[in-house]
Amino acid sequence: MKVLLIYQADDAGPMIVLPVGMACIAAALEGAGHEVRQLALDGSDPAGQIHACLETFSAEVIGVSVRNIDDQTRIGTVFLLEGLQKVVAACREFSAAPIVLGGAGYSIFPQSVLSYLQADFGICGEGEGAFLQLLDHLQKKQAPGEIPGLLQPASKTASLSTSLRLADWPLPRPGRHLVVPQPAPGQQLWIPVQTRRGCPMECSYCSTPAIEGDRWRCRPVRQVVDHLTECVAAGCDHFFMVDNTFNLPRNYAESLCDLIIADGLNITWQAILYPSDVSGRLVEKMARAGCAEVSLGCESGSETMLHNYNKRFLPDEVRRISRLLKDHNIRQHGFWLLGGPGEDRCTVQESLDFLDSLELTTLKVTVGLRIYSRTPLAHQARSEGVIAQKDDLLQPRFYLAEGLAGWLPEALRSWARERPHWLLPPLEYASTDFAENRGTK
């Protein structure tokens, strides 16, 4: 079948975010004999771009990627599904092909997004296998039936517990299927690389288990390094390991670094570290393998708040890891959350004081936590009356501890004025978000 896959960039920033999920789908579909075309919309004229594409490619099925629901900013929130509504409407106008939704944002709110965008199908969780099953039924003009993870407008439920899971990662490497735009002059392009899926860490606010599952499934390190080698041969040498916990499990991370070193790859990469179980041995191997930057998801410097977020580390561990990274010349981007359950002025001050003991290069502070369904934070917010019992949370809702809304912005402004080395943007944004001048999302 002829399948058109559409992706719309939904967040402008210092890093170009490439659609690695869509590339995996494209590789799987082509590997099964389907003809695939990918369309990356730049936001300038989505309807015109879709029309032009469909004039030269008679799609029989259209897939639309839903990466983010909103920009996760508490004040002045941008609801990104409004733009995708226009994408789906343009597909309807210029084609009679059924529309299939997928992607990380879709998997968090499968029923609500399917209803909001008025598509024909949605695939919750990993789509490589379920999409193939759906195409097989459509090609045979059969009703899809009970495909794991598949929703239709009349469906009642779908969750990762009923989704098709790829236990051993039998996926082709995205390789040439990754849509890579031409970067602007002076802009560095970082190629996303996914080495594993899933996360069992159970942070109270996190949506990753709803997207990828609650256990690690690691891609064979040989496959990962072969993929990196192919990219280097194509002229790419900067990579972003997009896994939420690059260092976990640690033996896998060490094996991956060992093979990069053994194969002599001259690459530069960045990763996301969970600040626990990071040894000097691992950091030394990361540096030798080309790691230049890490995002350090500390979130708080208060033991009380780390416990409330169900973090499995303490401030002293974060400080030790930060020094290790500094010793190996690996830049560090800090991520902080303020305002979660149990936060008060004392815990905020603990966090701000703790920041001074770290070796961070840049810092992002987010005030208020976006509440996602199927998380402990959502359950607590409902029990406290912060959100309505039947709120599906598709429209952005945020948790901000009582008593902080008026005090916290000025406290952050005062703190930041004395710390220009954090490279923070203008302080009038303090009530919403401190975004780093460079780094990763």
NORWOBEL-V424709 format. One record per residue. N is the residue number from 1. RES is the residue in three letters. PHI is phi in whole degrees, -180 to 180 (999 if undefined). PSI is psi in whole degrees, 0 to 359 (* if undefined). D_CENTER is the distance of its C-alpha to the mean C-alpha in whole Angstrom. Layout:
n & res & phi & psi & d_center
N & RES & PHI & PSI & D_CENTER
N & RES & PHI & PSI & D_CENTER
//
This chain:
n & res & phi & psi & d_center
1 & MET & 999 & 157 & 30
2 & LYS & -92 & 120 & 28
3 & VAL & -123 & 126 & 25
4 & LEU & -103 & 126 & 23
5 & LEU & -110 & 128 & 19
6 & ILE & -118 & 135 & 18
7 & TYR & -132 & 133 & 15
8 & GLN & -118 & 120 & 15
9 & ALA & -60 & 130 & 13
10 & ASP & -121 & 8 & 12
11 & ASP & -150 & 116 & 12
12 & ALA & -86 & 140 & 14
13 & GLY & -175 & 188 & 14
14 & PRO & -69 & 339 & 16
15 & MET & -112 & 132 & 13
16 & ILE & -75 & 121 & 13
17 & VAL & -91 & 117 & 10
18 & LEU & -96 & 145 & 11
19 & PRO & -81 & 75 & 11
20 & VAL & -68 & 328 & 11
21 & GLY & -64 & 316 & 10
22 & MET & -65 & 325 & 13
23 & ALA & -64 & 322 & 15
24 & CYS & -64 & 318 & 15
25 & ILE & -63 & 314 & 17
26 & ALA & -60 & 317 & 19
27 & ALA & -64 & 318 & 20
28 & ALA & -65 & 318 & 21
29 & LEU & -69 & 317 & 23
30 & GLU & -64 & 322 & 25
31 & GLY & -62 & 335 & 26
32 & ALA & -94 & 5 & 27
33 & GLY & 99 & 5 & 29
34 & HIS & -86 & 153 & 28
35 & GLU & -94 & 123 & 28
36 & VAL & -123 & 138 & 24
37 & ARG & -128 & 138 & 24
38 & GLN & -110 & 142 & 20
39 & LEU & -131 & 113 & 20
40 & ALA & -99 & 111 & 18
41 & LEU & -81 & 139 & 19
42 & ASP & -98 & 0 & 19
43 & GLY & 90 & 350 & 20
44 & SER & -75 & 316 & 24
45 & ASP & -154 & 73 & 25
46 & PRO & -58 & 318 & 23
47 & ALA & -63 & 317 & 26
48 & GLY & -65 & 320 & 28
49 & GLN & -66 & 318 & 26
50 & ILE & -65 & 317 & 25
51 & HIS & -61 & 313 & 29
52 & ALA & -62 & 320 & 30
53 & CYS & -66 & 314 & 28
54 & LEU & -71 & 341 & 29
55 & GLU & -71 & 334 & 33
56 & THR & -109 & 352 & 32
57 & PHE & -138 & 108 & 30
58 & SER & -83 & 81 & 31
59 & ALA & -65 & 137 & 28
60 & GLU & -96 & 339 & 29
61 & VAL & -144 & 141 & 26
62 & ILE & -121 & 125 & 23
63 & GLY & -104 & 136 & 19
64 & VAL & -122 & 124 & 17
65 & SER & -84 & 131 & 13
66 & VAL & -115 & 98 & 11
67 & ARG & -86 & 309 & 8
68 & ASN & -126 & 150 & 8
69 & ILE & -89 & 322 & 11
70 & ASP & -154 & 181 & 12
71 & ASP & -91 & 6 & 12
72 & GLN & 61 & 25 & 12
73 & THR & -105 & 126 & 15
74 & ARG & -67 & 321 & 18
75 & ILE & -107 & 129 & 21
76 & GLY & 72 & 36 & 21
77 & THR & -58 & 137 & 18
78 & VAL & -101 & 119 & 17
79 & PHE & -91 & 106 & 17
80 & LEU & -77 & 343 & 15
81 & LEU & -69 & 341 & 16
82 & GLU & -62 & 321 & 20
83 & GLY & -67 & 322 & 19
84 & LEU & -71 & 334 & 18
85 & GLN & -58 & 319 & 21
86 & LYS & -68 & 326 & 23
87 & VAL & -64 & 312 & 21
88 & VAL & -64 & 319 & 22
89 & ALA & -62 & 321 & 26
90 & ALA & -66 & 321 & 26
91 & CYS & -62 & 319 & 26
92 & ARG & -64 & 321 & 28
93 & GLU & -68 & 323 & 31
94 & PHE & -107 & 1 & 31
95 & SER & -155 & 149 & 30
96 & ALA & -98 & 6 & 31
97 & ALA & -68 & 143 & 29
98 & PRO & -64 & 147 & 27
99 & ILE & -109 & 129 & 23
100 & VAL & -117 & 126 & 20
101 & LEU & -96 & 150 & 17
102 & GLY & -164 & 182 & 14
103 & GLY & 112 & 171 & 10
104 & ALA & -62 & 311 & 7
105 & GLY & -63 & 321 & 9
106 & TYR & -62 & 318 & 12
107 & SER & -66 & 337 & 12
108 & ILE & -74 & 321 & 12
109 & PHE & -129 & 61 & 15
110 & PRO & -59 & 310 & 16
111 & GLN & -69 & 317 & 20
112 & SER & -66 & 318 & 20
113 & VAL & -69 & 320 & 17
114 & LEU & -60 & 318 & 20
115 & SER & -69 & 317 & 23
116 & TYR & -64 & 317 & 21
117 & LEU & -88 & 348 & 21
118 & GLN & 57 & 48 & 24
119 & ALA & -90 & 176 & 23
120 & ASP & -89 & 325 & 25
121 & PHE & -143 & 160 & 22
122 & GLY & -143 & 145 & 19
123 & ILE & -118 & 115 & 17
124 & CYS & -89 & 129 & 15
125 & GLY & 87 & 207 & 13
126 & GLU & -71 & 130 & 14
127 & GLY & -101 & 351 & 16
128 & GLU & -59 & 318 & 18
129 & GLY & -84 & 316 & 21
130 & ALA & -65 & 322 & 21
131 & PHE & -64 & 319 & 21
132 & LEU & -63 & 319 & 24
133 & GLN & -65 & 318 & 26
134 & LEU & -62 & 315 & 25
135 & LEU & -62 & 323 & 27
136 & ASP & -62 & 317 & 29
137 & HIS & -68 & 318 & 31
138 & LEU & -66 & 321 & 30
139 & GLN & -64 & 326 & 32
140 & LYS & -89 & 4 & 35
141 & LYS & 57 & 42 & 35
142 & GLN & -109 & 152 & 34
143 & ALA & -64 & 138 & 33
144 & PRO & -60 & 328 & 29
145 & GLY & 70 & 212 & 30
146 & GLU & -95 & 73 & 28
147 & ILE & -84 & 127 & 25
148 & PRO & -56 & 128 & 23
149 & GLY & 86 & 353 & 20
150 & LEU & -87 & 134 & 21
151 & LEU & -119 & 149 & 22
152 & GLN & -125 & 166 & 25
153 & PRO & -53 & 330 & 26
154 & ALA & -88 & 356 & 29
155 & SER & -66 & 149 & 26
156 & LYS & -98 & 322 & 26
157 & THR & -143 & 155 & 24
158 & ALA & -164 & 135 & 21
159 & SER & -153 & 173 & 18
160 & LEU & -65 & 339 & 17
161 & SER & -67 & 339 & 20
162 & THR & -111 & 7 & 22
163 & SER & -86 & 156 & 19
164 & LEU & -71 & 123 & 20
165 & ARG & -106 & 139 & 19
166 & LEU & -98 & 91 & 19
167 & ALA & -65 & 319 & 21
168 & ASP & -113 & 17 & 21
169 & TRP & 54 & 59 & 19
170 & PRO & -84 & 58 & 22
171 & LEU & -111 & 143 & 19
172 & PRO & -70 & 151 & 21
173 & ARG & -67 & 141 & 19
174 & PRO & -62 & 319 & 17
175 & GLY & 43 & 240 & 20
176 & ARG & -67 & 347 & 21
177 & HIS & -78 & 347 & 19
178 & LEU & -75 & 123 & 17
179 & VAL & -76 & 115 & 17
180 & VAL & -117 & 112 & 18
181 & PRO & -77 & 168 & 19
182 & GLN & -81 & 118 & 22
183 & PRO & -69 & 156 & 21
184 & ALA & -69 & 157 & 23
185 & PRO & -54 & 129 & 26
186 & GLY & 83 & 358 & 25
187 & GLN & -96 & 129 & 21
188 & GLN & -87 & 133 & 20
189 & LEU & -97 & 123 & 17
190 & TRP & -106 & 121 & 15
191 & ILE & -83 & 123 & 14
192 & PRO & -72 & 139 & 11
193 & VAL & -133 & 125 & 12
194 & GLN & -106 & 117 & 11
195 & THR & -101 & 345 & 14
196 & ARG & -159 & 163 & 13
197 & ARG & -128 & 156 & 11
198 & GLY & 91 & 158 & 12
199 & CYS & -156 & 124 & 12
200 & PRO & -97 & 12 & 16
201 & MET & -76 & 341 & 16
202 & GLU & 61 & 41 & 16
203 & CYS & -62 & 141 & 15
204 & SER & -65 & 335 & 17
205 & TYR & -108 & 357 & 14
206 & CYS & -86 & 140 & 11
207 & SER & -96 & 357 & 9
208 & THR & -57 & 316 & 8
209 & PRO & -59 & 329 & 12
210 & ALA & -71 & 339 & 12
211 & ILE & -96 & 313 & 9
212 & GLU & -118 & 351 & 10
213 & GLY & 100 & 172 & 14
214 & ASP & -110 & 26 & 15
215 & ARG & -143 & 151 & 17
216 & TRP & -76 & 135 & 16
217 & ARG & -128 & 107 & 17
218 & CYS & -96 & 137 & 17
219 & ARG & -75 & 141 & 18
220 & PRO & -54 & 134 & 21
221 & VAL & -61 & 329 & 22
222 & ARG & -64 & 320 & 24
223 & GLN & -63 & 318 & 22
224 & VAL & -63 & 313 & 19
225 & VAL & -70 & 325 & 22
226 & ASP & -62 & 320 & 24
227 & HIS & -62 & 315 & 21
228 & LEU & -60 & 319 & 20
229 & THR & -63 & 319 & 24
230 & GLU & -63 & 319 & 24
231 & CYS & -65 & 319 & 22
232 & VAL & -62 & 318 & 24
233 & ALA & -63 & 332 & 27
234 & ALA & -87 & 1 & 25
235 & GLY & 101 & 10 & 25
236 & CYS & -106 & 132 & 22
237 & ASP & -137 & 8 & 22
238 & HIS & -116 & 128 & 19
239 & PHE & -133 & 150 & 15
240 & PHE & -120 & 110 & 12
241 & MET & -75 & 105 & 11
242 & VAL & -84 & 1 & 8
243 & ASP & -60 & 142 & 9
244 & ASN & -68 & 335 & 8
245 & THR & -137 & 78 & 12
246 & PHE & -59 & 325 & 13
247 & ASN & -83 & 357 & 17
248 & LEU & -123 & 132 & 17
249 & PRO & -69 & 144 & 19
250 & ARG & -65 & 322 & 21
251 & ASN & -63 & 327 & 24
252 & TYR & -69 & 315 & 21
253 & ALA & -61 & 318 & 19
254 & GLU & -65 & 319 & 23
255 & SER & -64 & 321 & 24
256 & LEU & -65 & 315 & 21
257 & CYS & -62 & 318 & 23
258 & ASP & -57 & 317 & 26
259 & LEU & -73 & 324 & 26
260 & ILE & -60 & 317 & 24
261 & ILE & -66 & 314 & 27
262 & ALA & -62 & 324 & 30
263 & ASP & -82 & 355 & 29
264 & GLY & 69 & 30 & 29
265 & LEU & -73 & 127 & 26
266 & ASN & -97 & 84 & 26
267 & ILE & -129 & 163 & 23
268 & THR & -122 & 134 & 21
269 & TRP & -148 & 163 & 17
270 & GLN & -131 & 161 & 15
271 & ALA & -151 & 172 & 13
272 & ILE & -109 & 124 & 11
273 & LEU & -107 & 135 & 14
274 & TYR & -88 & 123 & 15
275 & PRO & -76 & 62 & 18
276 & SER & -155 & 148 & 20
277 & ASP & 56 & 46 & 22
278 & VAL & -114 & 110 & 22
279 & SER & -96 & 163 & 26
280 & GLY & -61 & 326 & 27
281 & ARG & -62 & 315 & 28
282 & LEU & -66 & 313 & 24
283 & VAL & -61 & 320 & 24
284 & GLU & -62 & 319 & 27
285 & LYS & -70 & 321 & 25
286 & MET & -59 & 315 & 22
287 & ALA & -63 & 316 & 24
288 & ARG & -65 & 329 & 26
289 & ALA & -82 & 355 & 24
290 & GLY & 112 & 6 & 23
291 & CYS & -69 & 125 & 20
292 & ALA & -112 & 337 & 20
293 & GLU & -145 & 148 & 17
294 & VAL & -136 & 150 & 15
295 & SER & -98 & 123 & 13
296 & LEU & -107 & 104 & 15
297 & GLY & -82 & 69 & 13
298 & CYS & -74 & 314 & 17
299 & GLU & 75 & 327 & 16
300 & SER & -162 & 154 & 20
301 & GLY & -107 & 11 & 23
302 & SER & -103 & 128 & 25
303 & GLU & -61 & 323 & 26
304 & THR & -60 & 313 & 27
305 & MET & -71 & 323 & 23
306 & LEU & -61 & 320 & 21
307 & HIS & -65 & 317 & 24
308 & ASN & -65 & 328 & 23
309 & TYR & -84 & 359 & 19
310 & ASN & 62 & 39 & 20
311 & LYS & -81 & 147 & 19
312 & ARG & -109 & 46 & 21
313 & PHE & -156 & 167 & 22
314 & LEU & -122 & 164 & 25
315 & PRO & -55 & 321 & 25
316 & ASP & -61 & 324 & 27
317 & GLU & -66 & 319 & 25
318 & VAL & -63 & 316 & 22
319 & ARG & -62 & 318 & 25
320 & ARG & -62 & 315 & 27
321 & ILE & -66 & 319 & 23
322 & SER & -61 & 320 & 23
323 & ARG & -68 & 321 & 27
324 & LEU & -59 & 314 & 26
325 & LEU & -64 & 319 & 23
326 & LYS & -61 & 317 & 26
327 & ASP & -61 & 334 & 29
328 & HIS & -105 & 17 & 27
329 & ASN & 58 & 37 & 26
330 & ILE & -102 & 118 & 22
331 & ARG & -65 & 150 & 21
332 & GLN & -128 & 129 & 19
333 & HIS & -110 & 119 & 16
334 & GLY & -91 & 145 & 16
335 & PHE & -125 & 125 & 14
336 & TRP & -127 & 139 & 17
337 & LEU & -116 & 129 & 17
338 & LEU & -124 & 135 & 20
339 & GLY & 112 & 6 & 22
340 & GLY & -73 & 180 & 21
341 & PRO & -56 & 127 & 23
342 & GLY & 91 & 355 & 26
343 & GLU & -70 & 138 & 25
344 & ASP & -145 & 184 & 29
345 & ARG & -62 & 325 & 30
346 & CYS & -68 & 316 & 31
347 & THR & -70 & 326 & 28
348 & VAL & -62 & 314 & 26
349 & GLN & -65 & 323 & 29
350 & GLU & -58 & 316 & 28
351 & SER & -65 & 315 & 25
352 & LEU & -67 & 321 & 26
353 & ASP & -64 & 321 & 29
354 & PHE & -66 & 326 & 27
355 & LEU & -56 & 327 & 25
356 & ASP & -67 & 344 & 28
357 & SER & -93 & 358 & 28
358 & LEU & -99 & 164 & 25
359 & GLU & -105 & 43 & 25
360 & LEU & -74 & 148 & 22
361 & THR & -90 & 315 & 22
362 & THR & -139 & 166 & 20
363 & LEU & -144 & 139 & 18
364 & LYS & -124 & 122 & 16
365 & VAL & -112 & 124 & 18
366 & THR & -111 & 129 & 16
367 & VAL & -103 & 117 & 19
368 & GLY & 91 & 138 & 19
369 & LEU & -104 & 128 & 16
370 & ARG & -64 & 129 & 14
371 & ILE & -93 & 122 & 16
372 & TYR & -109 & 147 & 14
373 & SER & -65 & 158 & 16
374 & ARG & 61 & 34 & 17
375 & THR & -126 & 155 & 16
376 & PRO & -57 & 327 & 19
377 & LEU & -63 & 319 & 19
378 & ALA & -63 & 318 & 19
379 & HIS & -62 & 316 & 22
380 & GLN & -67 & 319 & 24
381 & ALA & -62 & 322 & 23
382 & ARG & -68 & 317 & 25
383 & SER & -65 & 332 & 28
384 & GLU & -91 & 356 & 28
385 & GLY & 79 & 14 & 29
386 & VAL & -68 & 324 & 26
387 & ILE & -129 & 157 & 24
388 & ALA & -71 & 152 & 27
389 & GLN & -59 & 323 & 27
390 & LYS & -100 & 9 & 26
391 & ASP & -68 & 122 & 23
392 & ASP & -81 & 355 & 21
393 & LEU & 69 & 11 & 18
394 & LEU & -64 & 314 & 17
395 & GLN & -72 & 129 & 19
396 & PRO & -58 & 130 & 17
397 & ARG & -126 & 144 & 19
398 & PHE & -129 & 145 & 19
399 & TYR & -100 & 123 & 20
400 & LEU & -134 & 119 & 22
401 & ALA & -56 & 144 & 25
402 & GLU & -60 & 138 & 29
403 & GLY & 92 & 359 & 31
404 & LEU & -103 & 341 & 28
405 & ALA & -58 & 318 & 27
406 & GLY & -84 & 326 & 31
407 & TRP & -84 & 321 & 31
408 & LEU & -63 & 316 & 27
409 & PRO & -57 & 316 & 27
410 & GLU & -69 & 324 & 30
411 & ALA & -62 & 321 & 30
412 & LEU & -69 & 320 & 27
413 & ARG & -61 & 314 & 29
414 & SER & -62 & 316 & 32
415 & TRP & -64 & 316 & 30
416 & ALA & -72 & 331 & 28
417 & ARG & -61 & 331 & 31
418 & GLU & -91 & 3 & 32
419 & ARG & -134 & 65 & 29
420 & PRO & -66 & 343 & 29
421 & HIS & -70 & 349 & 28
422 & TRP & -77 & 353 & 24
423 & LEU & 58 & 43 & 24
424 & LEU & -81 & 151 & 23
425 & PRO & -77 & 184 & 23
426 & PRO & -52 & 141 & 26
427 & LEU & -73 & 349 & 27
428 & GLU & -67 & 346 & 27
429 & TYR & -87 & 2 & 23
430 & ALA & -60 & 330 & 24
431 & SER & -70 & 347 & 24
432 & THR & -114 & 303 & 20
433 & ASP & -170 & 135 & 18
434 & PHE & -98 & 113 & 19
435 & ALA & -104 & 136 & 17
436 & GLU & -70 & 154 & 17
437 & ASN & -72 & 335 & 19
438 & ARG & -148 & 168 & 17
439 & GLY & 129 & 208 & 15
440 & THR & -123 & 163 & 11
441 & LYS & -88 & * & 8
//
